[in-house]
Amino acid sequence: MAEKARPSKWRTRRPLPLAMWACIVVVYPLASLLFRLRYRHGERLPATGPVLVVANHVSVLDPIACGRLVFDNGRIPHFLAKESVFKGFAGTLLRGAGQIPVKRFTADAHDALAAARADLEAGGLIVIYPEGSVTRDPDWWPMQPSTGVARLALTTDAVVVPVAQWGPQRVHDYHSKKLRLRLRAPADYLVGEPVDLTAVRDELRAGRSLDARLLRDTSELIMSRVRDQLAELRGEPAPLAFHPRPSRDLSGGTASGNAA
């Protein structure tokens, strides 16, 4: 049987609030200037329905490039981002565009997960960086993920899509705090096959407890898929363990999933 054709990208991106149009006008050309974006298997992002995109975090510029990846493949991205980004006019614009602030290291951090869950239940696409900030690994491999990603993955019916990215750190190096402005720096993206969590979801519906161990194991399972894809992008073997996260990171990263 012939594969069903994907619907029009403009159809799957609707509806677009005015604030999102404003973001597109800024982000789309900026991403084109900063990065030479190269996608592998972008078609693995479902055209419709709830999607949880899980990516590694290598630069504060990641949301610009990853936002283009999602948009170019027919969807509108909603990011979990640290609350300090949501200030003034920019904050109003981001909220109007459906982006979700995270009050990291507070009891209110779970409010972000609730908002992300509601977005997924409404059929949206959420992008989450489970490391919570730009990786501190000196070789740019992923850090230990927070468990917020597992909470979203296991308490919704979203398709969980691991995405590896490599390249934005060449423009902004968080480790050296240097911005190396250059036009069209290579930025590579590998979209993986969805992570199959059907069995665990069925067990939870049957009464299994969503305990700390299950959350940790599921988060690491998803992040290990991202890490393996990053190794494929880089053409080198990945470390067997995740780099430890800072115990209380206050500064790194624009988009955050640190809502454990």
Buried (B, 14 or more C-beta within 10 A) or exposed (E): EEEEEBEEBEEBBEEBEEBBEEBBEEBBEBBEEBBEBBBBBBEBBBBEBBBBBBBBBBBBBBBBBBBBBBBBBBBBBBBBBBBBBBEEEEBEBBEBBBBBBBBBBEEEBBBBBEBBBEBBEEEBBBBBBBBBBBBBBEEBBBBBBBBBBBBBBBBBEBBBBBBBBBBBBBBBBBBEEEEEEEEEBEBBBBBBEBBEBEEBBEBBEEEEEBEEEBBBBBBBBBBBBBBBBBBBBBEEEBEEEBBEBEEEBEEBBBBBBBBB
